[in-house]
Amino acid sequence: MTDSDRPDLAAMIVPLGRALMAAEQPVLDRHGLTMWAYVVLIALDRGPARGQGLLAQEIGADKTRIIPVLDDLQERGLIERRPDPADRRARVLALTAEGRAIRDATQADIQAKEELLLGRLDAADRRGLLNALIALAALPREEIVGEAGPAPRLDTYTRPDR
């Protein structure tokens, strides 16, 4: 197959992404997390966020619709909001030890399921796929879209009954 004969990236990635999300949902349910809650925990594991607006921007969520997710995580003791030393009106969001433990356990369970899929690839293809995905996922959204574009709806990564 030549590059011109291949399907578009979105045509390949979106169905795969939806299938992966469906495979992850039972794991998230076992850990009491929605997809957005898990995304928040992953983002905060990289370091504290200076406010919900910046966090929402980093994870591609609508900043007004992420508030209930943050409230739930805080009520459960998985994240904390503390005054920003640089601006006492703002809040810094950070993982708690319990939040990190749930994030770690959830990610380990998800990656164990992913091993079944990745096991279908030989070692070189697996390494190449993971390296390529890491590189593309690190690109700023604006570089891919060409402009800021709208953030995805919050319910994109949650079930309608959640």
C-alpha angles and dihedrals in degrees: 000000000000124000090255091054096051123099118257115272093247091049088058101035102043097058090042091048092050091049091049091049090050089050090049095049096082089050091050090047091053089053094043095244136130118218091256092050089052091048089052092050091050092049093048091048086067088058142296119306123226098230137333092271093060092043091050090050092049094052096037097246131136105261094220095049095048092065095087090050091052092045091053093048091049093047088052092051094244096118135020132212114209132171114277108242089215094051117017090198091062129069130226114217118213140167119255121218089259090050091052091048092052091045091050094047093046093048092048091052093046093048091049088058090046090056088070090059097039089048088071089069127074116244096263094048091046092051091045093049094048093045091049093048092048091051094047094043089054092059115105113254090238091058091055099039096036091230139033094275123180121303115246116265113265092237090059089089100036134070115253091246093057 
